[in-house]
Amino acid sequence: MFSFFKKKSAPPDAPAPGAVPAPVAAPAAEPSAAAPAPASWWQRLTGGAKTAEQAPEGAVPPAPAAPATPPAVPPALPATPVASPPVAAPAPAVGAPAAGRGAMPAPVSAATPSAGAAPPLAPAHVPPAPPSVPAVIAPAVAPVVAVPQPSPAPAPAPARAGWLDRLKNGLRKTGSSIAQVFTGTRIDDALYEELEAALLMADAGVKASEHLLADLKRRVKDSKATEPAAVRGLLADALAELLRPLERGLEIGRHEPTVMMVVGVNGAGKTTSIGKLTKHLADADQRVLLAAADTFRAAAREQLGIWADRNKVEIVSQEGADPAAVTFDAVTAAKARGRDVVIADTAGRLPTQLHLMEELKKIKRVIAKADGSAPHEVLLVVDGNTGQNALAQVKSFDEALGLTGLIVTKLDGTAKGGVLAAIALWARERAAGAVPVYFIGVGEKLEDLQTFSAREFAQALLE
Ligand SMILES: Nc1nc2c(ncn2[C@@H]2O[C@H](COP(=O)(O)OP(=O)(O)OP(=O)(O)O)[C@@H](O)[C@H]2O)c(=O)[nH]1
């Protein structure tokens, strides 16, 4: 079973979890500091917050024309929202009852969008009614929230074993694997030198390699270890400790909707990761709306459209439009329709392409005009194959946009996974705190997007 999200911990200023009421009639208004903390997706799932306030897709108005440019100020009603044509999608039956996951019937009351709140924007296609809350996990009691814990046990559950093997195989693809260093009989300078070389080969970089070696020597001394095999265990501890600040679960539900902006260089795996993420969100009864903010590359829009069709979620997409305008309309529509999550897929770009980086900043600014608290996540997708270059990308995109999370892809095919140690070391010095690695990609299949566990990753790197 794919375990994707952790239960959200209560925000520091929120009332005690038990006192958090399920938002039974949440409007699409921007959250204010004084408002009670909204329930997480998990809370809504277990607290039954999906209620009649949801406008069924049957109430979606027809598609008008798209704006040429993003509005300068956030209008209550966008004058000309995006009309995105269906992307080779068979139109699902409008108003059809939800099938599959839930035991409870889909909402049937079609709330007509109010004239003052709902923008007349239409999605590329209208998915069936949202899946209902499975009865088996809908207790009426207030939900319990818990802080995500790093997995303490090195022995993975069978479900994780498959992808862990792929991760290990990928990370093993170096001529001198780190594990080989510990096959000798003595702990001496030669062992440490070999280890440093192996860490550098794994693209941990000079600073992180030196940090790990110094930490390891201290641990060896403290534990009075005498066998190289024991040193390997101590290195796993040191690495897991270094990586731990990167381990944090993605929270959904603090905002309605949670708006995510996904950025990265060309081919990093943005669209694929969005597709996988969308699938898992949809499976968790989250109503997702995608924004195809790569408006110039037809293939990019089509690829996202295919994921939207597959997952039966809405997409806002328009060829040649301003990416910021498309994103603005997507956020506005999601707010009006009470969607849970908006994910904006942006075009790939190098951080050195300054005009394109300016475009990303503009998208971010315009999202904030549509929803003052958004974007709630600015996610950078980096290709693990790029090694130290991934660190450079993280730094550059962070400087331009202020990242809130990372997705590191293609770790199934790289020997350069050590770069995560370099990212972790950099994150220690970051004024705004560590940027978490929400997910890692270990293949092209749906189940190959996994949550990041510092301990598991450390073990995999050292095998
Ligand atoms: N092996 C492997 N391949 C991946 C992974 N994630 C993505 N890919 C592949 O990487 C390629 C590029 O992925 P895309 O999702 O198109 O990348 P993108 O960042 O959206 O690309 P642009 O839109 O051109 O910027 C595709 O062939 C994906 O299947 C992963 O974790 N492992």
PDBQT file of the ligand as one rigid body, heavy atoms in Angstrom, charges set to zero:
ROOT
HETATM    1  N1  LIG A 501      13.851   6.452 -14.321  1.00  0.00    +0.000 N 
HETATM    2  C1  LIG A 501      13.100   7.491 -13.972  1.00  0.00    +0.000 A 
HETATM    3  N2  LIG A 501      12.594   8.296 -14.932  1.00  0.00    +0.000 NA
HETATM    4  C2  LIG A 501      11.845   9.352 -14.557  1.00  0.00    +0.000 A 
HETATM    5  C3  LIG A 501      11.582   9.638 -13.206  1.00  0.00    +0.000 A 
HETATM    6  N3  LIG A 501      10.820  10.769 -13.158  1.00  0.00    +0.000 NA
HETATM    7  C4  LIG A 501      10.614  11.156 -14.431  1.00  0.00    +0.000 A 
HETATM    8  N4  LIG A 501      11.226  10.310 -15.292  1.00  0.00    +0.000 N 
HETATM    9  C5  LIG A 501      11.280  10.388 -16.754  1.00  0.00    +0.000 C 
HETATM   10  O1  LIG A 501      11.984  11.570 -17.132  1.00  0.00    +0.000 OA
HETATM   11  C6  LIG A 501      11.513  12.029 -18.380  1.00  0.00    +0.000 C 
HETATM   12  C7  LIG A 501      11.215  13.523 -18.298  1.00  0.00    +0.000 C 
HETATM   13  O2  LIG A 501      10.108  13.670 -17.429  1.00  0.00    +0.000 OA
HETATM   14  P1  LIG A 501       9.082  14.888 -17.548  1.00  0.00    +0.000 P 
HETATM   15  O3  LIG A 501       8.099  14.701 -16.470  1.00  0.00    +0.000 OA
HETATM   16  O4  LIG A 501       8.599  15.051 -18.930  1.00  0.00    +0.000 OA
HETATM   17  O5  LIG A 501      10.034  16.100 -17.219  1.00  0.00    +0.000 OA
HETATM   18  P2  LIG A 501       9.687  17.653 -17.171  1.00  0.00    +0.000 P 
HETATM   19  O6  LIG A 501      10.524  18.234 -16.106  1.00  0.00    +0.000 OA
HETATM   20  O7  LIG A 501       8.228  17.862 -17.049  1.00  0.00    +0.000 OA
HETATM   21  O8  LIG A 501      10.191  18.115 -18.598  1.00  0.00    +0.000 OA
HETATM   22  P3  LIG A 501       9.980  19.541 -19.330  1.00  0.00    +0.000 P 
HETATM   23  O9  LIG A 501       8.523  19.781 -19.409  1.00  0.00    +0.000 OA
HETATM   24  O10 LIG A 501      10.627  19.352 -20.648  1.00  0.00    +0.000 OA
HETATM   25  O11 LIG A 501      10.709  20.548 -18.542  1.00  0.00    +0.000 OA
HETATM   26  C8  LIG A 501      10.327  11.161 -18.736  1.00  0.00    +0.000 C 
HETATM   27  O12 LIG A 501      10.737  10.185 -19.636  1.00  0.00    +0.000 OA
HETATM   28  C9  LIG A 501       9.935  10.530 -17.409  1.00  0.00    +0.000 C 
HETATM   29  O13 LIG A 501       9.307   9.298 -17.566  1.00  0.00    +0.000 OA
HETATM   30  C10 LIG A 501      12.158   8.770 -12.195  1.00  0.00    +0.000 A 
HETATM   31  O14 LIG A 501      12.010   8.949 -10.984  1.00  0.00    +0.000 OA
HETATM   32  N5  LIG A 501      12.902   7.713 -12.648  1.00  0.00    +0.000 N 
ENDROOT
TORSDOF 0
